[in-house]
Amino acid sequence: MLISETTRQDSHLPHLFQLLDVTTAIGIETAQKAGNDLQEKEEPVFHEFFSGLLPLIFYTLFRDDLKKYYGWKEKTLDDRFIAYWLRHHGGY
């Protein structure tokens, strides 16, 4: 809800969707080069938004608070997030 209200009030939503278009296009191109036949045109957008962009946005928003609250070191937190994100984002 916090993110929703922030993006609507600040008119950042169109920029977020433009970024989604770019990252989805990159993912589609990568999948096609790997020989993956993408049957559903909407699937890459869903995949990119929910497993790609949203986790990155939330990480960026909460990173400093996570470090402070749990006492985590910056490099450890970044490395673990990147590993987790790559493992779960994957390809189309």
N, C-alpha and C positions, 0 to 999 in steps of 0.2 A: 504494500500500500504506500509506503514511504517513497519507494522508487517511482511508482506510478504517478503520485502527486507531483513529485519533483520534475519528472519529465514533461508532464502536461503544463505545469506552471511556467517552466522555462522554455517551452517550445523546442526541446531537444529531441523529441520523438522522430521528426523527419530525418534528422542527422543519424540517429540510431538505425533507422531503417535503411538509409543510404549505405551506412557501414555494413549492415547485414547483407545488402545486395552485393557489395564488393567481396566480402568474405565468402559468401555462398558461391559466387562465380569462380573464385579461386578453388574452392573445394570441388565444384563440379568439374572444372578443368583437370584437376589432379585425379579425380575418380575416373574420368574418361580416358586419360593417358594410361591409367593402370588397367584399362579394359573393362571397367565396371559399367554395365548398362543401367542407367537410372530410369526406371519405369515411371515412377511418380514424380512429377515436376515440383510438387509441394514438399516432398520429403526432405530435400536438402535444406530448404529454408527452416523447417521445423528443427532439424538436426542442428544446424548452425546456430540458431537462436537459443535453443534450450540447453544444448551441451557445449556450445562455444562461447557466445557473447555474454549470456547472463552470468555464468560462473566468473568470467573475467571482470565483469562490472562489479559484482558483489565482492570479489576478492579485493579489487581496488578500493572500494568503499570501506571495507572492514579490516583491511590489512593492519593498519597502525593500531587499531583497537585490539585486535587479536594478539599482536606482539605485546602490547602493554598488559592486557588482562592475564594472559597465560605466561608472560615472561619469556616468550620465544625469541630466538635470535633471528635477525632479518634474513640472513642467507639461508638458514635452515628452513624458515617458513616459505621463502620464495621457491627454493629447490623442491620442497615437498609439494607445494601447490602445483608447480609446473609439471612434475611427474604425475600427480593425480589427474590434472587436467588432460594431459596427453593420453593417459591410459583410458580415460572415460570419453574423451571427445572423439578420438579415432577418425575413421573415414566413413564415407556414405555407403 
